[in-house]
Amino acid sequence: MSEGAKDKPTIVIDGRVLSEQLDEQMIHDVVHGFYNEIRKDALLGPVFNGAIAPHDWPRHLTRMCDFWSSLMLRTGRYDGRPLPPHLALPGLGAQHFRRWLGLFRATVHNLCPPDIAALFIERALRIAHSFRLALAHNRGENTLTVEPITADSL
């Protein structure tokens, strides 16, 4: 075992030891690849490009790398609140989250080994459901009618 490997902490997520293949470079590749697809997408492109000015994209991508690094590698780099900007987007609905999840799934399946892709998808599904519940609550809608989007339904 190399000296660097001994120094790398073991990360356990949902009772599973995280593969050492998941690193900052993989997170960078996922985030940048995913948002490249988002920006071109007919449904999501106008939403994201309308909310994020062209000169703000580099900062947004850095924050998203920090977010996923904190979530997946437990780095603690992200200290923001991701929900409020989404609450401000009018008309954000299930179709947007379904498309977001579909593009995310395609990205991680393209860039990651299956076990890491599955972990990314599990996290993304939880985030999407949490955001959908918050949006419904914020709009005064019945949150009990918000069904989770499942990986099988994408």
C-alpha positions as YAML, in Angstrom:
chain: A
units: angstrom
residues:
- id: 1
  name: MET
  ca: [0.00, 0.00, 0.00]
- id: 2
  name: SER
  ca: [1.37, 3.42, -0.92]
- id: 3
  name: GLU
  ca: [1.95, 6.12, 1.67]
- id: 4
  name: GLY
  ca: [-0.80, 8.27, 0.10]
- id: 5
  name: ALA
  ca: [-3.31, 5.42, 0.22]
- id: 6
  name: LYS
  ca: [-2.64, 4.89, 3.93]
- id: 7
  name: ASP
  ca: [-3.28, 8.57, 4.60]
- id: 8
  name: LYS
  ca: [-6.58, 8.67, 2.69]
- id: 9
  name: PRO
  ca: [-9.50, 8.31, 5.09]
- id: 10
  name: THR
  ca: [-12.02, 5.53, 4.60]
- id: 11
  name: ILE
  ca: [-15.42, 7.00, 3.88]
- id: 12
  name: VAL
  ca: [-18.53, 4.97, 4.63]
- id: 13
  name: ILE
  ca: [-21.83, 6.05, 3.09]
- id: 14
  name: ASP
  ca: [-25.03, 4.17, 3.85]
- id: 15
  name: GLY
  ca: [-22.99, 1.35, 5.34]
- id: 16
  name: ARG
  ca: [-20.84, 0.96, 2.23]
- id: 17
  name: VAL
  ca: [-17.14, 1.78, 1.98]
- id: 18
  name: LEU
  ca: [-16.71, 4.41, -0.69]
- id: 19
  name: SER
  ca: [-14.58, 3.34, -3.62]
- id: 20
  name: GLU
  ca: [-11.18, 5.00, -3.77]
- id: 21
  name: GLN
  ca: [-11.93, 5.72, -7.42]
- id: 22
  name: LEU
  ca: [-14.25, 8.52, -6.37]
- id: 23
  name: ASP
  ca: [-12.07, 11.59, -6.06]
- id: 24
  name: GLU
  ca: [-12.15, 15.32, -6.70]
- id: 25
  name: GLN
  ca: [-11.35, 14.85, -10.39]
- id: 26
  name: MET
  ca: [-14.31, 12.53, -10.86]
- id: 27
  name: ILE
  ca: [-16.60, 14.99, -9.08]
- id: 28
  name: HIS
  ca: [-15.26, 17.81, -11.27]
- id: 29
  name: ASP
  ca: [-15.86, 15.74, -14.40]
- id: 30
  name: VAL
  ca: [-19.41, 14.83, -13.32]
- id: 31
  name: VAL
  ca: [-20.36, 18.40, -12.40]
- id: 32
  name: HIS
  ca: [-18.89, 19.98, -15.51]
- id: 33
  name: GLY
  ca: [-20.19, 17.26, -17.83]
- id: 34
  name: PHE
  ca: [-23.66, 17.42, -16.30]
- id: 35
  name: TYR
  ca: [-24.00, 21.19, -16.46]
- id: 36
  name: ASN
  ca: [-22.68, 21.20, -20.01]
- id: 37
  name: GLU
  ca: [-25.65, 18.98, -20.90]
- id: 38
  name: ILE
  ca: [-28.05, 21.08, -18.79]
- id: 39
  name: ARG
  ca: [-27.10, 24.28, -20.58]
- id: 40
  name: LYS
  ca: [-27.88, 22.68, -23.98]
- id: 41
  name: ASP
  ca: [-31.11, 20.99, -22.90]
- id: 42
  name: ALA
  ca: [-34.34, 22.31, -24.44]
- id: 43
  name: LEU
  ca: [-36.27, 22.14, -21.14]
- id: 44
  name: LEU
  ca: [-33.62, 22.93, -18.53]
- id: 45
  name: GLY
  ca: [-31.28, 25.17, -20.51]
- id: 46
  name: PRO
  ca: [-33.61, 28.18, -20.46]
- id: 47
  name: VAL
  ca: [-34.23, 27.76, -16.73]
- id: 48
  name: PHE
  ca: [-30.56, 27.56, -15.75]
- id: 49
  name: ASN
  ca: [-29.32, 30.05, -18.33]
- id: 50
  name: GLY
  ca: [-32.05, 32.46, -17.24]
- id: 51
  name: ALA
  ca: [-31.05, 32.16, -13.57]
- id: 52
  name: ILE
  ca: [-27.25, 32.11, -14.00]
- id: 53
  name: ALA
  ca: [-25.58, 34.86, -16.00]
- id: 54
  name: PRO
  ca: [-22.87, 33.71, -18.43]
- id: 55
  name: HIS
  ca: [-20.11, 35.29, -16.34]
- id: 56
  name: ASP
  ca: [-21.42, 33.53, -13.19]
- id: 57
  name: TRP
  ca: [-21.16, 29.98, -14.57]
- id: 58
  name: PRO
  ca: [-17.56, 29.38, -13.44]
- id: 59
  name: ARG
  ca: [-18.47, 30.37, -9.87]
- id: 60
  name: HIS
  ca: [-21.61, 28.21, -10.00]
- id: 61
  name: LEU
  ca: [-19.64, 25.18, -11.22]
- id: 62
  name: THR
  ca: [-17.09, 25.66, -8.44]
- id: 63
  name: ARG
  ca: [-19.91, 25.78, -5.87]
- id: 64
  name: MET
  ca: [-21.49, 22.65, -7.33]
- id: 65
  name: CYS
  ca: [-18.13, 20.85, -7.16]
- id: 66
  name: ASP
  ca: [-17.90, 21.95, -3.52]
- id: 67
  name: PHE
  ca: [-21.46, 20.72, -2.91]
- id: 68
  name: TRP
  ca: [-20.86, 17.27, -4.39]
- id: 69
  name: SER
  ca: [-17.44, 17.00, -2.74]
- id: 70
  name: SER
  ca: [-19.04, 17.70, 0.63]
- id: 71
  name: LEU
  ca: [-21.84, 15.25, -0.04]
- id: 72
  name: MET
  ca: [-19.78, 12.41, -1.46]
- id: 73
  name: LEU
  ca: [-16.31, 12.82, 0.05]
- id: 74
  name: ARG
  ca: [-17.34, 14.49, 3.33]
- id: 75
  name: THR
  ca: [-14.93, 17.40, 2.70]
- id: 76
  name: GLY
  ca: [-17.14, 20.06, 4.27]
- id: 77
  name: ARG
  ca: [-16.28, 22.52, 1.49]
- id: 78
  name: TYR
  ca: [-19.89, 23.53, 0.81]
- id: 79
  name: ASP
  ca: [-21.54, 25.78, 3.34]
- id: 80
  name: GLY
  ca: [-24.36, 27.22, 1.26]
- id: 81
  name: ARG
  ca: [-28.10, 26.78, 1.17]
- id: 82
  name: PRO
  ca: [-29.08, 25.23, -2.17]
- id: 83
  name: LEU
  ca: [-32.85, 25.39, -1.72]
- id: 84
  name: PRO
  ca: [-33.62, 29.17, -1.69]
- id: 85
  name: PRO
  ca: [-32.48, 29.85, -5.27]
- id: 86
  name: HIS
  ca: [-34.70, 27.02, -6.48]
- id: 87
  name: LEU
  ca: [-37.70, 28.35, -4.56]
- id: 88
  name: ALA
  ca: [-37.36, 31.59, -6.52]
- id: 89
  name: LEU
  ca: [-37.74, 29.86, -9.90]
- id: 90
  name: PRO
  ca: [-41.33, 30.19, -11.17]
- id: 91
  name: GLY
  ca: [-42.96, 27.15, -12.69]
- id: 92
  name: LEU
  ca: [-40.36, 24.65, -11.57]
- id: 93
  name: GLY
  ca: [-42.15, 21.31, -11.63]
- id: 94
  name: ALA
  ca: [-41.82, 17.55, -11.66]
- id: 95
  name: GLN
  ca: [-40.97, 17.53, -15.37]
- id: 96
  name: HIS
  ca: [-37.90, 19.68, -14.64]
- id: 97
  name: PHE
  ca: [-36.72, 17.41, -11.85]
- id: 98
  name: ARG
  ca: [-37.34, 14.30, -13.92]
- id: 99
  name: ARG
  ca: [-35.27, 15.73, -16.78]
- id: 100
  name: TRP
  ca: [-32.56, 16.90, -14.32]
- id: 101
  name: LEU
  ca: [-32.36, 13.39, -12.89]
- id: 102
  name: GLY
  ca: [-32.30, 11.79, -16.32]
- id: 103
  name: LEU
  ca: [-29.41, 13.96, -17.49]
- id: 104
  name: PHE
  ca: [-27.59, 13.43, -14.20]
- id: 105
  name: ARG
  ca: [-28.03, 9.67, -14.43]
- id: 106
  name: ALA
  ca: [-26.73, 9.63, -18.00]
- id: 107
  name: THR
  ca: [-23.71, 11.69, -16.96]
- id: 108
  name: VAL
  ca: [-22.72, 9.56, -13.99]
- id: 109
  name: HIS
  ca: [-23.29, 6.32, -15.90]
- id: 110
  name: ASN
  ca: [-21.02, 7.65, -18.63]
- id: 111
  name: LEU
  ca: [-18.25, 8.85, -16.29]
- id: 112
  name: CYS
  ca: [-18.31, 6.64, -13.20]
- id: 113
  name: PRO
  ca: [-18.00, 2.97, -12.31]
- id: 114
  name: PRO
  ca: [-21.43, 1.42, -11.60]
- id: 115
  name: ASP
  ca: [-21.13, 1.49, -7.78]
- id: 116
  name: ILE
  ca: [-20.18, 5.17, -7.74]
- id: 117
  name: ALA
  ca: [-22.83, 6.05, -10.32]
- id: 118
  name: ALA
  ca: [-25.44, 4.33, -8.13]
- id: 119
  name: LEU
  ca: [-24.35, 6.35, -5.11]
- id: 120
  name: PHE
  ca: [-24.54, 9.61, -7.06]
- id: 121
  name: ILE
  ca: [-28.03, 8.68, -8.29]
- id: 122
  name: GLU
  ca: [-29.25, 7.78, -4.80]
- id: 123
  name: ARG
  ca: [-28.13, 11.19, -3.55]
- id: 124
  name: ALA
  ca: [-29.64, 13.01, -6.53]
- id: 125
  name: LEU
  ca: [-32.99, 11.26, -6.06]
- id: 126
  name: ARG
  ca: [-33.08, 12.32, -2.40]
- id: 127
  name: ILE
  ca: [-32.17, 15.90, -3.28]
- id: 128
  name: ALA
  ca: [-34.84, 16.07, -5.98]
- id: 129
  name: HIS
  ca: [-37.54, 14.74, -3.66]
- id: 130
  name: SER
  ca: [-36.53, 17.11, -0.86]
- id: 131
  name: PHE
  ca: [-36.62, 20.08, -3.23]
- id: 132
  name: ARG
  ca: [-39.97, 19.02, -4.68]
- id: 133
  name: LEU
  ca: [-41.44, 18.75, -1.18]
- id: 134
  name: ALA
  ca: [-40.09, 22.18, -0.25]
- id: 135
  name: LEU
  ca: [-41.43, 23.73, -3.45]
- id: 136
  name: ALA
  ca: [-44.87, 22.24, -2.84]
- id: 137
  name: HIS
  ca: [-44.88, 23.44, 0.75]
- id: 138
  name: ASN
  ca: [-43.70, 26.91, -0.27]
- id: 139
  name: ARG
  ca: [-46.53, 27.11, -2.83]
- id: 140
  name: GLY
  ca: [-49.14, 26.01, -0.30]
- id: 141
  name: GLU
  ca: [-49.68, 22.68, -2.05]
- id: 142
  name: ASN
  ca: [-50.38, 19.36, -0.37]
- id: 143
  name: THR
  ca: [-46.97, 17.75, 0.12]
- id: 144
  name: LEU
  ca: [-48.58, 14.35, 0.67]
- id: 145
  name: THR
  ca: [-49.31, 14.17, -3.06]
- id: 146
  name: VAL
  ca: [-45.64, 14.60, -4.03]
- id: 147
  name: GLU
  ca: [-44.46, 11.15, -5.03]
- id: 148
  name: PRO
  ca: [-40.72, 10.48, -5.19]
- id: 149
  name: ILE
  ca: [-39.20, 10.08, -8.63]
- id: 150
  name: THR
  ca: [-37.54, 6.68, -8.71]
- id: 151
  name: ALA
  ca: [-34.49, 5.59, -10.65]
- id: 152
  name: ASP
  ca: [-36.61, 2.94, -12.39]
- id: 153
  name: SER
  ca: [-38.99, 5.59, -13.70]
- id: 154
  name: LEU
  ca: [-36.35, 7.68, -15.42]
...
